[in-house]
């Protein structure tokens, strides 16, 4: 493991002082979006992090955007602080699968402290630099594991990223058309700013809407639609496909195949699949210019 300076820890870990994890280690500009408060290496390849979640909006047991952000942030902190991945390298998310304990929710009395345990698997190198890390992530509430994720992060140099993105690297931020959202109730979200779907041209099909006021998903200008936005779109599409029956996703698999651009329509489609008794499964795909950019499958409980 490279001998590099560790991320400074808060003086009072676990109190909610988000100053303990610098925003650049999680690629975020807003300090209130940094959900991690502390980290430490337990042993080679094993890490423990502290997280503090805000209360979810009324009616939600927890905010799925905060869960996926926490897993993302944990991977980035470990990559930069423990494995020496340069801060200016571009992050690639190859896949992101996770499960959530049925019935998981936060207590209503205040912000919730959680623990995140990470095991790094299959570190790969390109020359002397780490090019990808597989991660097994466990989120614990007290002594109970409430979520588990299996993901692989990759990194490429700024020069390689510029070659890869070409003309798409320059984006006129927030200049794209923003279609009206679907009814928030149909996607299980509290208000219009939280909705990433607009009505489509047929049932089971929606247009992705990129509203940068949704600061959990859009923290600062980037050149392509963030992967967590596509995961949120999958969750909302599954809810919309099953509405008015409530849906609780407990297992999610995600694969990212291409970059989704801001300046052209991206279409989200959901198909309810046969599943074992007592479960419901929804396949969600995102396509742009006739090419699939994302696939997700959400399985869980209805009713």
NORNOR-V791659 format. One record per residue. RES is the residue in three letters. BURIAL is b if it has 16 or more other ideal C-beta (glycine too) atoms within 10 Angstrom, else e. Layout:
RES_BURIAL / RES_BURIAL
//
This chain:
UNK_e / UNK_e / UNK_e / UNK_e / UNK_e / UNK_e / UNK_b / UNK_e / UNK_e / UNK_b / UNK_e / UNK_e / UNK_e / UNK_e / UNK_e / UNK_b / UNK_e / UNK_b / UNK_e / UNK_b / UNK_b / UNK_b / UNK_b / UNK_e / UNK_b / UNK_b / UNK_b / UNK_b / UNK_e / UNK_e / UNK_e / UNK_e / UNK_b / UNK_b / UNK_b / UNK_b / UNK_b / UNK_b / UNK_b / UNK_e / UNK_e / UNK_e / UNK_e / UNK_e / UNK_b / UNK_e / UNK_b / UNK_b / UNK_b / UNK_b / UNK_b / UNK_b / UNK_b / UNK_b / UNK_e / UNK_b / UNK_e / UNK_e / UNK_e / UNK_b / UNK_e / UNK_b / UNK_b / UNK_b / UNK_b / UNK_b / UNK_b / UNK_b / UNK_b / UNK_b / UNK_b / UNK_b / UNK_b / UNK_b / UNK_b / UNK_b / UNK_b / UNK_b / UNK_b / UNK_b / UNK_b / UNK_b / UNK_b / UNK_e / UNK_b / UNK_e / UNK_e / UNK_e / UNK_b / UNK_b / UNK_b / UNK_b / UNK_b / UNK_e / UNK_e / UNK_b / UNK_b / UNK_b / UNK_b / UNK_b / UNK_e / UNK_e / UNK_e / UNK_b / UNK_e / UNK_b / UNK_e / UNK_e / UNK_e / UNK_e / UNK_e / UNK_b / UNK_e / UNK_b / UNK_b / UNK_b / UNK_b / UNK_b / UNK_e / UNK_b / UNK_e / UNK_e / UNK_e / UNK_e / UNK_e / UNK_e / UNK_e / UNK_e / UNK_e / UNK_b / UNK_b / UNK_b / UNK_b / UNK_b / UNK_b / UNK_e / UNK_b / UNK_b / UNK_b / UNK_b / UNK_b / UNK_e / UNK_e / UNK_e / UNK_e / UNK_b / UNK_b / UNK_b / UNK_b / UNK_e / UNK_b / UNK_b / UNK_b / UNK_b / UNK_b / UNK_b / UNK_e / UNK_e / UNK_e / UNK_e / UNK_b / UNK_e / UNK_e / UNK_e / UNK_b / UNK_e / UNK_e / UNK_e / UNK_e / UNK_e / UNK_b / UNK_e / UNK_e / UNK_e / UNK_e / UNK_b / UNK_e / UNK_e / UNK_b / UNK_e / UNK_b / UNK_b / UNK_e / UNK_b / UNK_e / UNK_b / UNK_b / UNK_b / UNK_b / UNK_e / UNK_e / UNK_e / UNK_e / UNK_b / UNK_b / UNK_b / UNK_b / UNK_b / UNK_e / UNK_b / UNK_e / UNK_e / UNK_e / UNK_e / UNK_e / UNK_b / UNK_b / UNK_b / UNK_b / UNK_b / UNK_b / UNK_b / UNK_e / UNK_b / UNK_e / UNK_b / UNK_b / UNK_b / UNK_b / UNK_e / UNK_e / UNK_e / UNK_e / UNK_b / UNK_b / UNK_b / UNK_b / UNK_b / UNK_b / UNK_b / UNK_b / UNK_b / UNK_b / UNK_b / UNK_b / UNK_b / UNK_b / UNK_b / UNK_b / UNK_b / UNK_b / UNK_b / UNK_e / UNK_e / UNK_e / UNK_e / UNK_b / UNK_b / UNK_b / UNK_b / UNK_e / UNK_b / UNK_b / UNK_b / UNK_e / UNK_b / UNK_e / UNK_e / UNK_e / UNK_b / UNK_b / UNK_b / UNK_e / UNK_e / UNK_b / UNK_b / UNK_b / UNK_b / UNK_b / UNK_b / UNK_e / UNK_e / UNK_e / UNK_e / UNK_e / UNK_e / UNK_e / UNK_e / UNK_e / UNK_b / UNK_b / UNK_b / UNK_b / UNK_b / UNK_b / UNK_b / UNK_b / UNK_b / UNK_e / UNK_e / UNK_e / UNK_e / UNK_b / UNK_b / UNK_b / UNK_b / UNK_b / UNK_b / UNK_b / UNK_b / UNK_e / UNK_e / UNK_e
//
